[in-house]
């Protein structure tokens, strides 16, 4: 393990916007439990698609999209608040 100083652009919540040394742009720190939930949700979506349950798959996809959209919005707002351009 290496200890480094990082720049924190938001509060240290579940999806903190952080820039590590040597990086041009910040990233989003996603806690392990949240990452596991995202993976489980994507696995469920894959299973629903494979089973042909497109209505439920659409519902799960919509929830995933909303969650990721919120994280991206938080990231974008953090960059704007600190005068940084977006990398996309």
URLIN-V389067 format. One record per backbone hydrogen bond with DSSP energy under -0.5 kcal/mol. NH is the residue of the N-H (numbers start at 1). CO is the residue of the C=O. If there is no record, write none. Layout:
nh/co
NH/CO
NH/CO
This chain:
nh/co
7/19
8/6
9/7
9/17
10/17
16/13
16/29
18/16
18/27
19/7
20/18
23/20
27/18
29/16
29/27
30/28
31/14
31/29
35/31
36/32
37/33
38/34
39/35
40/36
41/37
42/38
43/39
44/40
45/41
46/42
47/43
48/44
49/45
50/46
51/47
52/48
52/49
53/48
54/52
57/53
58/54
59/55
60/56
61/57
62/58
63/59
64/60
65/61
66/62
67/63
68/64
69/65
70/66
71/67
72/68
73/69
74/70
75/71
76/72
77/73
78/74
79/75
80/76
81/77
82/78
82/79
83/80
84/79
